């Protein structure tokens, strides 16, 4: 009888232990379920507020400055997300605008070449020659009667030193030789320095009566072609100046330029009325041409 009573007590104890364990497991499960639900809600709210930048300055109860906010993970994620959105929208807008502009240009100007149909680049044809001092006058000018044109051709041009250069253009006897046909922009400047000898008033009055007080300065630009024996005048500029009695010298410059059609092998040169009065400094007297259009 005593053994049967002991077995009943042991069974009741085991049953009570199992019941208590079941209750503890149930309570623990309910507790962790509530904690997990709370964490999910908190995480969801925190993520939304992070993306909306509503909680950046109030996280952890702190007032974050700009420098301190950069160390916060939420701030970094938000900035990266903003940059990604801006970049994506910018690329979309650029593609749409580029496509719209291209369609509009193609509609208005259908003859314009596209990027794939661009014309080949023009060859680099240009020349700029500058004044060059020469000890002998016959090396500087060509005043022979065989030239059959007014003025004295300037031959002493510098083509390599200083500001001068030649790109696919030759310089021969003061003449620029172009290699191919096309429209060329031609320009020239000559700087005149006229020195007046010291004279008394009677000699100056005598010069004025004889018409020598005024000095005429002219600049010519010619081209030479193989099919015509005489150079063809392209440009002409003139200036007449009365020299002051009190001045020992006078300084004047003449510049002219224009666009002309030249053929392959044509030659261009400059002549002046009196080459001995030209100051052949490279920055004062120069001559050049370059290809504008074929």
GIZI-V736609 format. One record per residue. N is the residue number from 1. RES is the residue in one letter. SS is DSSP state (H for helix, E for strand, - for the rest). Layout:
((N & RES & SS) (N & RES & SS))
This chain:
((1 & X & -) (2 & X & H) (3 & X & H) (4 & X & H) (5 & X & H) (6 & X & H) (7 & X & H) (8 & X & H) (9 & X & H) (10 & X & H) (11 & X & H) (12 & X & H) (13 & X & H) (14 & X & H) (15 & X & H) (16 & X & H) (17 & X & H) (18 & X & H) (19 & X & H) (20 & X & H) (21 & X & H) (22 & X & H) (23 & X & H) (24 & X & H) (25 & X & H) (26 & X & H) (27 & X & H) (28 & X & H) (29 & X & H) (30 & X & H) (31 & X & H) (32 & X & H) (33 & X & H) (34 & X & H) (35 & X & H) (36 & X & H) (37 & X & H) (38 & X & H) (39 & X & H) (40 & X & H) (41 & X & H) (42 & X & H) (43 & X & H) (44 & X & H) (45 & X & H) (46 & X & H) (47 & X & H) (48 & X & H) (49 & X & H) (50 & X & H) (51 & X & H) (52 & X & -) (53 & X & -) (54 & X & -) (55 & X & -) (56 & X & -) (57 & X & -) (58 & X & -) (59 & X & H) (60 & X & H) (61 & X & H) (62 & X & -) (63 & X & -) (64 & X & -) (65 & X & -) (66 & X & H) (67 & X & H) (68 & X & H) (69 & X & H) (70 & X & -) (71 & X & -) (72 & X & -) (73 & X & H) (74 & X & H) (75 & X & H) (76 & X & H) (77 & X & H) (78 & X & H) (79 & X & H) (80 & X & H) (81 & X & H) (82 & X & H) (83 & X & H) (84 & X & H) (85 & X & H) (86 & X & H) (87 & X & H) (88 & X & H) (89 & X & H) (90 & X & H) (91 & X & H) (92 & X & H) (93 & X & H) (94 & X & H) (95 & X & H) (96 & X & H) (97 & X & H) (98 & X & H) (99 & X & H) (100 & X & H) (101 & X & H) (102 & X & H) (103 & X & H) (104 & X & H) (105 & X & H) (106 & X & H) (107 & X & H) (108 & X & H) (109 & X & -) (110 & X & -) (111 & X & -) (112 & X & -) (113 & X & -) (114 & X & -) (115 & X & H) (116 & X & H) (117 & X & H) (118 & X & -) (119 & X & -) (120 & X & -) (121 & X & -) (122 & X & -) (123 & X & -) (124 & X & -) (125 & X & -) (126 & X & E) (127 & X & E) (128 & X & E) (129 & X & E) (130 & X & E) (131 & X & E) (132 & X & -) (133 & X & -) (134 & X & -) (135 & X & -) (136 & X & -) (137 & X & H) (138 & X & H) (139 & X & H) (140 & X & H) (141 & X & E) (142 & X & E) (143 & X & -) (144 & X & -) (145 & X & H) (146 & X & H) (147 & X & H) (148 & X & -) (149 & X & -) (150 & X & -) (151 & X & -) (152 & X & E) (153 & X & E) (154 & X & E) (155 & X & -) (156 & X & -) (157 & X & E) (158 & X & E) (159 & X & -) (160 & X & -) (161 & X & -) (162 & X & -) (163 & X & -) (164 & X & -) (165 & X & E) (166 & X & E) (167 & X & E) (168 & X & -) (169 & X & E) (170 & X & E) (171 & X & E) (172 & X & E) (173 & X & -) (174 & X & -) (175 & X & E) (176 & X & E) (177 & X & E) (178 & X & E) (179 & X & -) (180 & X & -) (181 & X & -) (182 & X & E) (183 & X & E) (184 & X & E) (185 & X & E) (186 & X & E) (187 & X & E) (188 & X & E) (189 & X & E) (190 & X & E) (191 & X & E) (192 & X & E) (193 & X & E) (194 & X & E) (195 & X & E) (196 & X & -) (197 & X & -) (198 & X & -) (199 & X & -) (200 & X & -) (201 & X & H) (202 & X & H) (203 & X & H) (204 & X & H) (205 & X & H) (206 & X & H) (207 & X & H) (208 & X & H) (209 & X & H) (210 & X & -) (211 & X & -) (212 & X & -) (213 & X & -) (214 & X & E) (215 & X & E) (216 & X & E) (217 & X & E) (218 & X & E) (219 & X & E) (220 & X & E) (221 & X & E) (222 & X & E) (223 & X & E) (224 & X & E) (225 & X & -) (226 & X & -) (227 & X & -) (228 & X & -) (229 & X & -) (230 & X & -) (231 & X & -) (232 & X & E) (233 & X & E) (234 & X & E) (235 & X & E) (236 & X & E) (237 & X & E) (238 & X & E) (239 & X & E) (240 & X & E) (241 & X & E) (242 & X & E) (243 & X & -) (244 & X & -) (245 & X & -) (246 & X & -) (247 & X & -) (248 & X & -) (249 & X & E) (250 & X & E) (251 & X & E) (252 & X & E) (253 & X & E) (254 & X & E) (255 & X & E) (256 & X & E) (257 & X & E) (258 & X & E) (259 & X & E) (260 & X & E) (261 & X & E) (262 & X & E) (263 & X & -) (264 & X & -) (265 & X & -) (266 & X & -) (267 & X & E) (268 & X & E) (269 & X & E) (270 & X & E) (271 & X & E) (272 & X & E) (273 & X & -) (274 & X & -) (275 & X & H) (276 & X & H) (277 & X & H) (278 & X & E) (279 & X & -) (280 & X & -) (281 & X & -) (282 & X & -) (283 & X & -) (284 & X & -) (285 & X & -) (286 & X & E) (287 & X & E) (288 & X & E) (289 & X & E) (290 & X & E) (291 & X & E) (292 & X & E) (293 & X & E) (294 & X & -))
